[in-house]
Amino acid sequence: MENRFFLTKPTVNLKEEYLSFYQEWVDSGETMIPWVIEKDPTNFEEMVQFLTDNHNGTNLPEGWVPDSTYWLINENRQIIGVVNIRHQLTEFLLYQGGHIGYGIRPLQRRKGYATKLLSLSLEKAQDLGLTKLLIVCDENNTGSVKTIINNNGVIDKDFIEEDGNIVKRYWIEL
């Protein structure tokens, strides 16, 4: 039987599951992507409120756009991944951030979950009124390149960061 997956808004009801997800990422030593999982979950209720405020566009730092975070969970309520959807683009996001950032917990990668996560995220983006989305990833992130292409990403001009890193830019029309 195929696993069923759902996107859910961050909730204190999934605290233990999220802390497990977070700790696995910390233990891996990898960069936390999307950026929202860098947020320290020690005060869990405060972290969830921060994410809710971002979704509602309240208490945003200057220059930030509203964004929505969702957790990809399976039928066992295990958090498999996280996605962050920006409601609009700034000049910076147009080249280096895009509308959607996502990540799959380290021990659950290479199983097709990122493709599913992005697919479900596109539905949420459409619910937010977005019709054309920019998704970016580093050129050397072949898994993410495949994920974006599997979700009908159309390549645009690359962006080269100051350190020489090449950011692949893709558009997806909904």
N, C-alpha and C positions, 0 to 999 in steps of 0.2 A: 504494500500500500504506500502510495506517495505521501510524503510529509506535506502537511498543510501549513502555510505561513500567513501571518497577518501583520499589518503595521498597526501599532498602537501609539498613542501619545504617551509621553513619559508620565508615570504614575508612581506614587509612593507604594502602591500595592505590589510592585515588582522590585522592591528594594533589594532583596536577597539575590534575585536573578541578575539585577544590574551590577551589584557589587562583585559577583562572580565574573561577569563579562569584563568589568573594569580591571579587576585584579589580573585576569589572564592577559590583558593587554599590557599592563604595567610589567608583569613578569617577562613578557616577550622582549621588552626593551625597544620595541618599534615605535615610530612616530604614530601618535594617535590621530586617526582620520575617521570621520570628520572632526573638525576642531572642537566641537561641543563635548567630546568625550575626554578632553583634557581637563574639563572642569572637575575640581575636587569634589567627590561625592560624600565627604565626611558628614556634612550637614545635608542629608539627602533631601529633606523637605525644601530647603533653601535652593538646592540645585534644580529641583523640579519646578519651583516657582520661577526661577530665572528663565528656564526653557519656556514656560507658559507665558511669561511676560514678553519674551522675544517673539513668540507666535502672535501675540496680541498687539505687538508694536509699542509696548509700554516700557518705560524705564530703560530705553535703549541708549547705549553710549553714543556720543556725537559721531555722526558719519556712518552709523550702522543702519542697515535695512532690516525690516522684520524678517524673521525666518522661522520655519517650523521644523521641529525635530520629531522623528518617529523611530520607534524601536521595532525591528523585525523579530517576531517571536514565532516559535513553532507551537504545536498543539500541547507540548509539555511546559509551556510558558518559559522556555529557555530563550534568552536574548541571543540571537545569532548575529545581528548587525544593527547598525545605526545609520540613519540618513538625516541630512540637514538640507532643507530646501529654502533658498533665499527667495523672497517674494519679488525682488527686483534686483537690478545690477547697478553697482557703482562703477566708476572707471577702473578701479583695481579688479573688481570681480569680473569685468568684461574680458580681462586677459588672463588672470591667474586664479580665479576662484570659481566662476561659473555659478549657475543656479543651484546645482546639486552636488553635495559632497557625501560620500558614503564609505563605510568600512565594515568588513566582516571580521568577527573575532578570529584570532590567529589559528586556533585548532579546528576551525570549521571552513577553512578556505579550500578552493579548488574542488568544490562540490556543486557549483552552479548557483549558489545562494546569492551572489552579487547580482547576477542577471535578473533573478527574481526580485531582489530588493529594488533594483532600479526600475523594473517594470511596474511594481506596485507604487513606487515613488512618482512615476509619471502620472498615474491616476490621481494621486494627492495633489500634484502640481496643477492638474487640470481643474480640480475642485477649487483651487486657489485663484483660478482665472487666468493662469498662464497658458500661452498657446505655442510658444517657441522657447525652448530651453537650451542654454549653453552648459555643456558638461566638459570638464577638463581633467587631464591627468598627465603625469610626467611621462615622457616618451618611453622610458625604460619600464614602465608598469604595464607589461603585456597583458596581464589579467584584466586590468581595467579597460585597456584599449578594446579587448574582445567583448567585455561586458557592454560597453557603449555601442559598439558596432552591432551586437546582438539585439540592441534596443533601437535600431534604425538611426544611429548617430551618423551624421554626414560631416566629413572632415572640413575644417576651415583652416585659415592660416595659423601656423604655429606661433607661439610667443616664446621668445628667448629671454630668460631671466638674467639679471646682472651677473650671476655666477656661471652662466653658460648653460644652465639646465633648460631643456626644451620642454615646453608645455604644449601638449596636443590639445586642440580645441575642436569640439564637435557640437553641432546643433541637432536637436531633435524637435520636429514639428508634431504637435498633438492634434 
